[in-house]
């Protein structure tokens, strides 16, 4: 299935039930793939051209120095500007390959074949590519959209349960972003999302990205759950998976929205949300450990004109799309406390 996206949208999105080569580049290409996916790729008879590599990556290797050997190898082959780089892996790999493609020869085309639910909903679409710096997540990157994204449900069958549940929080986030409580309830109840859920989430994301590629306005809404979520993830020493941290950040954002005077979500919905997240409570860092990470969030206004530092906060509301508020990092302290109290 090819999603019906705006005509000028830079990425074609295909949803497949099983692996097939019809969406691969017609011209020269190389693959960078997750080693864990290699058996599935090879069993399906998918090609692996000269210069491809299988890698093991995680948040600690999501750094610029990891990319250097890739770039050197591509230059030594040599690859030229007509090459396409195909990324087959999760969100970390997708972010890194997209950035490497942006850097090589000042930018070559690439394809995203996201293999986790998290990356299929989040990292694969939108063109935000990045690596981490010591100061925080995704602080060195570029906007470089893939020319094609292929979402294949066969990849999801390879995932551990924890990874599948982690990715589901990005889908649930999209339901809260739209204020669609019925969709949120259904996603929390279903053991596995179906292709219609993925298609709807990707169409919403494409709409926001299409009008705001460089995240100057409404695209920031996609960061719902990420403001405190990124801080929780980093403060846990990355013991929390990204999607798990987003789920916790989403619940905290609901509390912050109510504190800010927005209509509250039904208490029973928030309780169900808390019940799904309860097992993560031991990994929630104290507020004092989260604040430094919030203070260096890349969406922050540092207060250079004499104003106090503030960050774009995405606040959900039932029945309506989420809204943006510019709030100081400390505004999250009460929401963090309520997050902890919801598990007591």
TABELPE-V134536 format. One record per residue. N is the residue number from 0. PHI is phi in degrees with one decimal (* if undefined). OMEGA is omega as a letter, one per 40 degrees, with the letter a starting at -180 (999 if undefined). D_FIRST is the distance of its C-alpha to the first C-alpha in Angstrom with 1 decimal. Layout:
n: [N | N]
phi: [PHI | PHI]
omega: [OMEGA | OMEGA]
d_first: [D_FIRST | D_FIRST]
This chain:
n: [0 | 1 | 2 | 3 | 4 | 5 | 6 | 7 | 8 | 9 | 10 | 11 | 12 | 13 | 14 | 15 | 16 | 17 | 18 | 19 | 20 | 21 | 22 | 23 | 24 | 25 | 26 | 27 | 28 | 29 | 30 | 31 | 32 | 33 | 34 | 35 | 36 | 37 | 38 | 39 | 40 | 41 | 42 | 43 | 44 | 45 | 46 | 47 | 48 | 49 | 50 | 51 | 52 | 53 | 54 | 55 | 56 | 57 | 58 | 59 | 60 | 61 | 62 | 63 | 64 | 65 | 66 | 67 | 68 | 69 | 70 | 71 | 72 | 73 | 74 | 75 | 76 | 77 | 78 | 79 | 80 | 81 | 82 | 83 | 84 | 85 | 86 | 87 | 88 | 89 | 90 | 91 | 92 | 93 | 94 | 95 | 96 | 97 | 98 | 99 | 100 | 101 | 102 | 103 | 104 | 105 | 106 | 107 | 108 | 109 | 110 | 111 | 112 | 113 | 114 | 115 | 116 | 117 | 118 | 119 | 120 | 121 | 122 | 123 | 124 | 125 | 126 | 127 | 128 | 129 | 130 | 131 | 132 | 133 | 134 | 135 | 136 | 137 | 138 | 139 | 140 | 141 | 142 | 143 | 144 | 145 | 146 | 147 | 148 | 149 | 150 | 151 | 152 | 153 | 154 | 155 | 156 | 157 | 158 | 159 | 160 | 161 | 162 | 163 | 164 | 165 | 166 | 167 | 168 | 169 | 170 | 171 | 172 | 173 | 174 | 175 | 176 | 177 | 178 | 179 | 180 | 181 | 182 | 183 | 184 | 185 | 186 | 187 | 188 | 189 | 190 | 191 | 192 | 193 | 194 | 195 | 196 | 197 | 198 | 199 | 200 | 201 | 202 | 203 | 204 | 205 | 206 | 207 | 208 | 209 | 210 | 211 | 212 | 213 | 214 | 215 | 216 | 217 | 218 | 219 | 220 | 221 | 222 | 223 | 224 | 225 | 226 | 227 | 228 | 229 | 230 | 231 | 232 | 233 | 234 | 235 | 236 | 237 | 238 | 239 | 240 | 241 | 242 | 243 | 244 | 245 | 246 | 247 | 248 | 249 | 250 | 251 | 252 | 253 | 254 | 255 | 256 | 257 | 258 | 259 | 260 | 261 | 262 | 263 | 264 | 265 | 266 | 267 | 268 | 269 | 270 | 271 | 272 | 273 | 274 | 275 | 276 | 277 | 278 | 279 | 280 | 281 | 282 | 283 | 284 | 285 | 286 | 287 | 288 | 289 | 290 | 291 | 292 | 293 | 294 | 295 | 296 | 297 | 298 | 299 | 300 | 301 | 302 | 303 | 304 | 305 | 306 | 307 | 308 | 309 | 310 | 311 | 312 | 313 | 314 | 315 | 316 | 317 | 318 | 319 | 320 | 321 | 322 | 323 | 324 | 325 | 326 | 327 | 328 | 329 | 330 | 331 | 332 | 333 | 334 | 335 | 336 | 337 | 338 | 339 | 340 | 341 | 342 | 343]
phi: [* | -100.8 | -67.1 | -88.7 | -106.5 | -52.3 | -56.4 | -91.2 | -65.3 | -73.7 | -122.9 | -85.7 | -116.2 | -114.6 | -114.2 | -117.7 | -87.4 | -140.0 | -67.5 | -152.2 | -86.9 | -63.3 | -93.9 | -70.0 | -60.8 | -83.8 | -91.7 | -64.1 | -155.9 | -132.1 | -112.5 | -120.0 | -127.7 | -73.6 | -54.4 | -66.7 | -92.1 | -52.3 | -59.3 | -63.2 | -59.9 | -73.2 | -61.9 | -79.1 | 73.2 | -78.3 | -73.7 | -134.4 | -71.2 | -55.6 | 93.5 | -76.6 | -147.6 | -107.2 | -134.8 | -114.9 | -129.0 | -154.7 | -61.2 | -75.7 | -99.2 | -81.8 | -139.3 | -59.0 | -66.7 | -68.7 | -77.7 | -57.2 | -60.2 | -62.7 | -62.2 | -63.2 | -65.5 | -64.8 | -68.9 | -76.6 | -58.8 | -92.0 | -99.1 | -118.7 | -69.0 | -87.6 | -76.2 | -123.5 | -97.2 | -105.8 | -98.3 | -120.7 | 173.5 | -83.4 | -64.7 | -62.9 | -63.7 | -60.8 | -57.5 | -73.1 | -66.9 | -60.7 | -68.7 | -60.2 | -65.4 | -68.1 | -82.8 | -67.8 | 52.6 | 62.3 | 125.0 | -120.2 | -73.0 | -149.2 | -120.9 | -108.5 | -116.2 | -66.9 | -109.6 | -114.8 | -61.2 | -58.4 | -73.4 | -66.8 | -87.0 | -112.5 | -72.9 | -70.7 | -114.1 | 122.9 | 82.5 | -84.5 | -118.5 | -169.5 | -126.6 | -89.0 | -116.3 | -56.8 | -74.3 | 165.9 | -77.8 | 57.1 | -91.9 | -125.8 | -167.0 | -153.6 | -88.5 | -147.5 | -65.1 | -69.4 | -76.3 | -151.2 | -123.8 | -116.8 | -103.5 | -117.4 | -68.4 | -61.5 | -62.0 | -65.8 | -69.6 | -90.9 | -82.0 | -62.9 | -57.3 | -61.7 | -66.4 | -65.3 | -66.8 | -60.2 | -65.0 | -61.6 | -66.2 | -68.7 | -69.9 | -60.8 | -56.0 | -64.4 | -65.8 | -68.6 | -58.1 | -82.6 | 70.6 | -93.2 | -67.4 | -65.0 | -64.7 | -60.8 | -60.9 | -65.6 | -66.3 | -69.8 | -84.7 | -76.4 | -68.0 | -154.3 | -68.6 | -100.7 | -64.2 | -69.0 | -65.3 | -61.9 | -61.7 | -63.4 | -61.7 | -70.0 | -67.0 | -63.6 | -63.4 | -61.3 | -60.2 | -69.2 | -67.9 | -57.5 | -91.9 | -157.0 | -57.7 | -95.4 | 59.1 | -94.7 | -144.7 | -65.1 | -60.9 | -59.2 | -59.2 | -67.3 | -84.7 | -51.7 | 85.3 | -89.9 | -62.7 | -74.2 | -58.5 | -60.6 | -65.2 | -63.3 | -61.6 | -67.4 | -68.1 | -82.0 | 69.3 | 64.2 | -69.5 | -76.6 | -69.7 | -56.7 | -63.5 | -62.2 | -64.8 | -64.3 | -60.6 | -64.1 | -64.2 | -64.8 | -62.7 | -62.9 | -64.3 | -63.7 | -66.4 | -65.2 | -60.6 | -66.0 | -59.8 | -82.9 | 95.2 | -81.6 | -58.7 | -80.3 | -75.5 | -56.5 | -55.6 | -68.0 | -67.5 | -66.4 | -67.2 | -64.0 | -59.2 | -63.4 | -63.0 | -69.9 | -101.4 | -55.3 | -67.0 | -91.7 | -53.3 | -63.0 | -94.0 | -77.3 | -72.4 | -60.1 | -54.4 | -62.6 | -81.1 | -83.1 | -56.0 | -59.7 | -72.4 | -62.8 | -67.9 | -110.3 | -56.4 | -70.3 | -95.7 | -86.3 | -96.1 | -76.0 | 76.8 | -63.9 | -95.2 | 91.2 | -88.1 | -71.4 | -56.6 | -146.7 | -129.1 | -68.8 | -108.3 | -97.0 | -116.7 | -81.0 | -149.9 | -66.9 | 83.0 | -143.4 | -64.9 | -59.0 | -126.0 | -99.9 | -131.0 | -94.6 | -130.7 | -69.1 | -53.7 | -64.4 | -60.5 | -78.8 | -62.1 | -66.5 | -63.8 | -62.3 | -63.9 | -66.1 | -58.8 | -63.5 | -66.2 | -68.1 | -104.8 | -84.0]
omega: [i | a | i | a | i | a | a | a | a | a | i | a | i | i | a | i | i | a | i | a | a | a | i | a | i | i | i | a | i | a | i | a | i | a | a | a | a | i | i | a | a | i | i | i | a | a | i | a | i | i | i | i | i | a | i | a | i | a | a | i | i | a | a | a | i | a | a | i | i | a | i | a | i | i | a | a | e | i | a | a | i | a | i | i | a | a | i | a | a | a | i | a | a | i | a | i | i | i | i | i | i | a | a | a | a | i | i | a | i | i | i | i | a | a | i | i | i | a | i | a | a | a | a | a | i | i | i | a | a | i | a | i | i | a | a | a | i | a | i | a | a | i | a | a | i | i | a | i | a | a | a | a | i | i | a | i | a | a | i | a | a | i | i | i | i | a | a | a | i | i | i | i | a | i | i | i | i | a | a | a | i | i | i | i | a | a | i | a | a | i | a | i | i | a | i | i | i | a | a | a | a | i | i | a | i | i | a | a | a | a | a | a | a | i | i | a | a | i | i | i | i | i | i | a | a | a | i | a | i | i | i | i | a | a | i | a | a | i | i | i | a | a | i | i | i | i | i | i | i | i | i | i | i | i | i | i | i | i | a | i | i | i | a | i | i | a | a | i | i | i | i | i | i | a | i | a | a | a | i | a | a | a | i | a | i | a | a | i | a | a | i | i | i | a | i | i | a | i | a | i | a | i | a | a | i | i | i | i | i | a | i | a | i | a | a | i | a | i | a | i | i | a | i | i | i | a | i | i | a | i | a | a | i | i | i | i | i | i | i | a | a | a | a | 999]
d_first: [0.0 | 3.8 | 6.3 | 9.3 | 12.0 | 15.6 | 16.2 | 18.6 | 16.7 | 17.4 | 14.2 | 10.8 | 8.4 | 5.5 | 5.0 | 6.5 | 9.1 | 11.6 | 12.9 | 12.7 | 14.3 | 12.3 | 11.3 | 15.0 | 17.5 | 19.2 | 22.5 | 24.7 | 23.2 | 24.4 | 23.0 | 24.3 | 23.3 | 24.5 | 27.0 | 25.8 | 22.4 | 24.2 | 24.8 | 21.2 | 20.2 | 23.1 | 22.7 | 19.2 | 21.0 | 19.3 | 21.7 | 24.1 | 25.8 | 29.4 | 30.0 | 27.3 | 28.4 | 27.7 | 29.1 | 30.1 | 29.8 | 30.7 | 32.0 | 35.4 | 34.1 | 31.9 | 34.5 | 35.2 | 37.4 | 34.5 | 32.8 | 35.9 | 35.8 | 32.2 | 33.3 | 36.5 | 34.7 | 32.3 | 35.3 | 37.3 | 34.9 | 34.8 | 31.3 | 31.1 | 29.2 | 26.6 | 25.4 | 22.1 | 22.4 | 19.6 | 20.0 | 19.0 | 20.5 | 21.1 | 22.1 | 25.5 | 24.3 | 21.5 | 24.2 | 26.7 | 24.7 | 23.5 | 27.2 | 28.4 | 26.1 | 27.6 | 31.1 | 31.0 | 32.5 | 32.1 | 28.3 | 25.8 | 22.1 | 20.0 | 16.7 | 16.0 | 14.7 | 15.9 | 17.2 | 18.6 | 17.4 | 19.8 | 18.4 | 14.7 | 15.9 | 18.9 | 19.8 | 16.7 | 16.1 | 19.0 | 21.1 | 23.9 | 25.3 | 28.7 | 31.2 | 33.9 | 37.6 | 40.5 | 40.7 | 37.2 | 33.4 | 31.3 | 34.3 | 33.8 | 30.6 | 28.8 | 26.0 | 23.8 | 20.1 | 17.8 | 16.3 | 13.0 | 11.8 | 9.9 | 9.7 | 10.3 | 12.0 | 14.4 | 16.2 | 17.1 | 19.1 | 21.5 | 22.4 | 25.9 | 26.1 | 27.5 | 24.7 | 22.1 | 24.5 | 25.0 | 21.4 | 21.2 | 23.8 | 21.5 | 19.3 | 22.6 | 23.7 | 21.0 | 22.1 | 25.7 | 24.9 | 23.8 | 26.8 | 24.7 | 27.0 | 25.3 | 21.9 | 24.1 | 26.0 | 23.0 | 21.6 | 25.1 | 25.5 | 22.3 | 22.7 | 19.1 | 16.4 | 13.3 | 9.7 | 10.7 | 13.5 | 11.7 | 9.5 | 12.9 | 14.8 | 12.8 | 13.0 | 16.7 | 17.3 | 15.9 | 18.2 | 21.1 | 20.6 | 20.2 | 23.6 | 25.3 | 24.2 | 27.6 | 27.9 | 30.9 | 30.0 | 27.4 | 25.2 | 27.9 | 26.7 | 24.1 | 27.2 | 27.9 | 29.4 | 29.8 | 33.2 | 35.2 | 32.5 | 32.9 | 36.7 | 36.5 | 34.3 | 36.8 | 39.9 | 38.8 | 39.0 | 35.2 | 35.9 | 33.4 | 29.8 | 28.1 | 26.0 | 29.2 | 31.1 | 28.5 | 28.9 | 32.7 | 32.4 | 30.4 | 33.1 | 35.7 | 34.1 | 34.3 | 38.0 | 38.5 | 36.9 | 39.4 | 42.2 | 41.3 | 41.7 | 38.2 | 37.5 | 37.2 | 34.4 | 35.6 | 37.8 | 36.3 | 32.7 | 34.3 | 36.2 | 33.1 | 31.6 | 34.8 | 34.9 | 31.6 | 33.0 | 36.6 | 36.4 | 35.9 | 39.1 | 41.2 | 39.2 | 39.6 | 42.0 | 45.0 | 44.7 | 47.1 | 44.8 | 41.7 | 43.5 | 44.0 | 40.2 | 39.5 | 42.2 | 40.5 | 37.0 | 35.4 | 34.9 | 38.6 | 41.2 | 44.2 | 46.8 | 48.2 | 49.9 | 51.9 | 49.3 | 48.3 | 45.1 | 42.0 | 38.3 | 35.4 | 34.6 | 31.6 | 32.8 | 30.7 | 31.9 | 30.9 | 29.5 | 28.9 | 27.0 | 28.9 | 31.7 | 33.3 | 36.9 | 39.1 | 41.1 | 43.3 | 42.1 | 44.9 | 43.3 | 41.0 | 44.1 | 44.4 | 40.7 | 41.1 | 44.1 | 42.3 | 39.5 | 42.1 | 43.9 | 40.9 | 41.1 | 44.8]
